[in-house]
Every structure is written in structure tokens, then in C-alpha cells.
Amino acid sequence: MTRPLTRSAALLRRLYPAEYRAAYGEEIVAVHAESVRHAGRRAAAHEWAVLAAHALRLRTRLSSRDPAGQVLAGAAPFLLAGGAALGVVHLLIALVLRATGSGHAPAGVGVAQAAPWVLALLCAALGRWTAARVLVLVAVVAAQCLSGLSFGLHLDLVELWALMGVLVLLAPPDAVDPSRRGRVRAAVAAAAVAVPMGGLAALWIVNWPDDYLSIAFTPLQESLLLASTAWPAVVMVLAYLRHLADPATDRLRAGGVALAVLPWVVAVVPPLYDTAFFLNLDAMAVLVLLVAATAVGFRRRNRLAGPAGPETPDPLR
């Protein structure tokens, strides 16, 4: 056992940045040795991976001590909420839609792509962030592997899920808000996105035409489809505004919620629409909402913080 342990500890030590290694090198080796002393092979590999991930976060400046890590930690719950909300809508389509020529695969493919996102949000809501991150990884891999079987014209949904998933996985897990209030806010954001979009999807499924490619949308249908692309961004902007306006919330973490808005700049475009036109329109609308929310949030934050004195320290920092 001694030689493999020494080799693994030495490799682990080299993964850390030079300055950190010089200051804490012996402690790193001691912690690793203690963690694997009575552990089995699988447990030892897990402990090594945890420490290696910490080393890589320090190297890339994405740890909970770094500004970028804190921004990602603020974004992660709401990125997960957005991905899970899309998962709910896609599950509804996958389980109910059976129209011939609709471009959708059998229900099992859709479930395999969307269900991990929904399960990840449930785990996060229960405070099990590690399990949630594992499920997000499964979701990203499943979406990429099965993308050729399911989405047809909607490959942009695979890309959106991939972007959200990668950002969630990059966030330092020890910096994500573990409080009950934070978990409830993320769950509420997911529900606020999923319920209206799910209702619209249900109406669309009920009225699915036999000859889909020749359909002519009414002005009301066009308005609803356009609103459906902007609605998730509106929900996330409101969450950002609430965090930024609260003096008790660290500004970097509030900025992270703004980061959770940005993937919706490239929203899932309704079929048969002028993609370039609506992407540009959606991007402009989202950016205008972000600028307005930032102005209002800072103004309210300063007004609330003024009488109370200095900003309340963030207990997670």
C-alpha cells in the first residue's frame, strides 16, 4: 500500500498551484493519507478525485474563494432551474406527443434526455447538491449522445442544455447556497418557467396538425409562441432583480443570477419562424431587461442599505 499511496499523493500534490503547494503541500499529503487509510479502492479513488477537483479549481481560479467561482455559484441553482423547467416541458411532449412526422423520437429517448434534469432539481431542492451535479452530468451526456434521435429541428435545445450543464458543473459545490430559502427560490423559478410553457405545449399537442409543415399561424398563435421564447428569461431576470436588490446578498452571487439569464439570449425558437430575426429580437429583449433590472436593483439596494449602514456580510463567503 505504501508505494501506490505515495505516488498518488505526489501526483495530487503536483496538481495544486505552486504557491498553494508550497504553503500547504504537507497538509495536502496528510489529508490524502488520512482519508484513504482505511478506505476501500472505490472510496480512495473518490477521495482522490475530490481533492484533485479542488486543485483544478484553484488552478483555474474557479474555487469558492475566487470571484469567478462565486459568480458561478450564484448562477448554478438558477441554471439548474432553467434546465429542469425545459426538462418538464420536454417530458410532457415526449410522453404525450405521438403525431406521425412530428420529428420526435419514441418517448424513451425524450425521457432519457429530460428526466435527469428534473431529478437533479429535486435532489438540489432536498439539499443534495452532489447528487444533483452527477445527474446534470448524466443529462448533458445523454442529450449529446441521443441528439440525433430526437429533436429534429430543435437541436438548439441540446446546445442550451449543454451550456447550462457545463456552467453548473464548473460552479464550486462548496459555494452554492445551501439554505432552505435559496433552494426554494430555485424551485419556484423552475415552476414559474415550466408551468406556463407546459400549458402552452399541452395546448399545442392537443391541436397538433396532421400536415405540420403547411400550417399557417394565427396572430394569437404567433404571439404566444414568441412569448414562450422570452418567458424563461423574464423569470430569471426577476430572480436576478430580487437578489441584486437585497443588501444581504453578495453582489458577486447576485451577478451570478444574471449569468443564468444569458443562455436565454439564444432561446429555443419556435418551428417555421425566421430564426435569425427572432434570435436577434429575443437577444435584444433579454439584454434590455438585464440592463433595466440592474439599474432598478442597484437603486433599491442602495436605498435599503443606506439607513442600515454597511452591507450585511454574506454568511457563505
N, C-alpha and C positions, 0 to 999 in steps of 0.2 A: 504493500500500500504506500510506502514512503516515497518511492521514486515517482509513480504517476501523480501523487498528490503534489510533490514538489514541482513537477513540470507544469501541471495545471495552474498552480498558484503563481508560478513565474510568468506564464502566458497571460494570466489575468492581470498581474501587476503591470505588464508592459502595455496593456490596453488603456490604462489610465494616462491622462496628460502628464507631462514631465513634472510640472510644478506640484500637481496633486500627488503624484507618485513619490516625489522627494519628501513631501510633508507627511504623508500617511501610508507609505509603502509597507512598512512593517505591520501596521494595523490592518491593512487590506489582507495580507497573508494570514494574519492571526484570525481574522473573522472568517476567511475562507476555510481555514483548517478546522476551526471550531464547528462551523456549520455542516461539514461533511464527516466529522469524526465518527459518528455512529449512524450515518445515513446510508441507505442503500444506493445502488448505482443510479436509479432514476431520480431520487431525491437529491443526490450530489450533483447530477447534471443540471437539475432545476436551480439549485443554489448558485452554481457557477454561472448559469445564464442570467440570473437576476443581477449578480454583481457585474457581469460583462455588459449588460444593458445600461447599468448605471455609469460604467466607464465610458461607453459610447455617447451617452447623453452629455457627460461632461466635455468630451472631445468636440461634440457638435454644438455645444452651448445651448442645449435643449433641456437642461436639468431644471428642477424646481427653483433653483437659485438664479437662473438666467431670465432676462426679460422675455426672450422668445419662448422659453418654456412656460412662463406664467401666462403669456397670451394664448398659447395652445391649450393650456389647462382650462382657461376660461371658455375657450371655444368648444372643447371636446363634448361636454354634455349636450350642447345645442346642435352640434354636427350630428351626434348620435340621434338626437330627437328628430332631425330632418330626415336622416336616412331611414329611421324606423317608420316615420309617417309615410314616406314613399313605399316602404315595405308593406304597410297595411293596405294601401290603395292597390298595390300590385297583387297582393294576395287575393283581394276581392275580385280583381279581373281574372286572375289565374284560376280561381276556384269556381267562378260563375260563368265566365265567357266561354262559349263553345261554338261560336259562329264560324262557319267554314270560310276559309280565306281571310281570316282576321289578322293573320300574321303572328298569332300567339301559339306557343307550343302546348303540349299537354300540361295539365295542372301541376304535375310533379316537378317540372322544370321551374315554373314560376315560384312554387313553394320553396324549392331548394335555394333560390336566389333571394327571396324576400324574408322568409321566416327567421334566418339568423339575425337580421336587423331587429326584428320585433322582440325576439328572445333577449338580444343584447340590451335593449332598452329596459326590459323587465328586470334583468339582472342589475343594471345600474340603479334602477328605482329602489331595489332592495339593498343597495349599498355594496354590491359585489362587483366592483369595477374590474377586477382582474378577469373574472368570467366574462364580463361584457366585452373586454378587449379581445379575448380569444374568439368570441362569437363574431366580432367585427372582422377579424382576420379571415375567419371561415366565410363570411358573407362576401368579402372582396374577392377571394379566390373563386368562390362558387359563381359569382357574377361574371368574372372574366372567362372561366372555363366553359360556362354554358351560354355565353352571349350569342354565339352563332346559332343557337337552337330556339331562341325565344322572342327577341324583341322586335325583329323586323325593322321597321322604320325608326324604332326608339332606342338605338344604340347610345344616344346621348344620356340615357338613364344609367347605363352601365358606367359611363365615364363619370357621371355625377356621383354615383355611389363609390367609385374608386377614389375620387378626390376626397370625399368626406371620410372614407375609411382610413386612408393614409394619414390624414391630419389627426384623426382620433388616436391612431396607433403611435404617432410621434409625440403626443402630449405626455408629459411626465405623470405617471399614475399617482405619485405621492402628492401632487399639487392640485389634483381635481377636487373640487368642493365636495366633501363627504357628508355635508349637513343634510338633514331631512328637508329643509327649505329649498336647498339647491336642487335636490333630486326631484322634489315636487314641481319646481319651476320647469325643469327639463321635460317632465312627463306631460305637464299642461301644454307646453309648446308643441309637443308631438301630437297631442289630441287636437289642438287648435288647427294644425295643418291637416291632419288625417280626416277629421270628421267632415268638413265641407268638401274636400276633394274626393273623399269616398262617396259622399252623397251624389256628387256630380258624376262620378264614374258609374254608380248604380243606375242613375237615370239614363246614361249613355248606353249601358249594357242592355237595359230593358228595350230601348228603341234602336238597337243595333240593326242597320240596314242590310239587306241581302247583297246589294251591289254597292259596297262601301266606296269604291273609287269614283263613283259617279254622283256622290252625294253633294247637294248644294246646301250650305249652312244658311240658316236664317240670321238676321242681325242679332237676335237674342242669343242664339247658339254661339255665334262668333264672340259676343261679349262675355259669355260665361267661360268659353274656352280660353280667351285672353286673360280673364281674371284668374283662372286657375293657375296660370303660369306665374302670376305676380303674387298670389296669396301667400305661399310659404315665405317669400322674402318679407312681406308685410309683418307676418307673425314674428320672424326673427328680429326685424328692426324694432318692434315693440319690446321684445325681450332685452335688446341692447339698450334701448332708451331707459327702461326700468333699472337696469344695472348701473348705467352711467349716472343717472340722476340720484342714485343712493350714495351719500357720502361715506357710508360704511363699507362700500365695495371698492377694492383696489382698482385703480384706473387701468392697469395692465390687464387685469382679468375682465373688466368691462370692455376693453378694447378687443379682447378675445371673442366676446359675443358678436362684435361687429365682424370679425373674421368669419364667423359662422353664417353671416348674411351673404358673403361674397360668392360662394358657389352658386347661389341662385341668380347671379347675374347671367349665367348661361343656363337658363331654365329648360325644362323639358317642353319642347314646342309641340303644340297640337298638330296632328297629321294634316296634310294637304294645305298647310299655311306657307306663306312666303317666309322661309326660315330666317334669312338674313335680316329682313325687315323687322320681324318680331323679336329676334335676338337683340338687335340694336335698341328697339323700343323698350324691351324689358331691362336691358342693362342701364339705360338712361334713367328709367323709373327707379330702379333699385339704388343707384348712386345718389339720385336726388333725395330719396328717402333717408339714406345714410347721413348725408350732409345735414339735412333738416333735424334728424334725431340727435346728431352730435351737438348742434347749436343749442337745441332745447335742453338736452341732457346736461351740458356744462352749465348752462344758465341756472337750471333748477338745482344742480349740485352745489354751486357756489352760494346760492341763496339759502339752502338748508344748512350748509356747513358754516356759514358766516356767524350766526348767533352762538353756535355750539363750540366755536374755537377750532383747534386743529382737527384734521380729518381723523376719524376713528381708525386705529390700526387694523389691518386685515388679520384675523386670527390664523389664517392659513399661511401667511408669509413667514 
